[in-house]
Amino acid sequence: MTIQQHLDDHFKNNEVKFNNCPFCDTDSEFIFITGKTKTRSGDPFFFVKCENCGASAGSHNHVGGAIDNWNIRESGETANG
């Protein structure tokens, strides 16, 4: 499965919300998720990034995990509940 297929599959089956950037407070419409492939294993990994300041959250091997990494705040609250 390609990176794009992983993303399409996740967005097709889940309602996704992004919190604003915790560093520059850029609105969630400028937050995006992307993926890359690990060189050695060929496994995909995903991360969320702010287009304004370049901040990103920890990568994850699942799309949903990368979104959770972005949305989690110190308070434990997330955009997805």
VENBELCOR-V958401 format. One line per field, one symbol per residue. ss: DSSP state (~ for helix, > for strand, _ for the rest). A space follows every 50 residues. Layout:
ss: ???
This chain:
ss: __~~~~~~~~~~~______________~~~>>>>>>>______>>>>>>> _____>___>__~~~~~~~~~__________
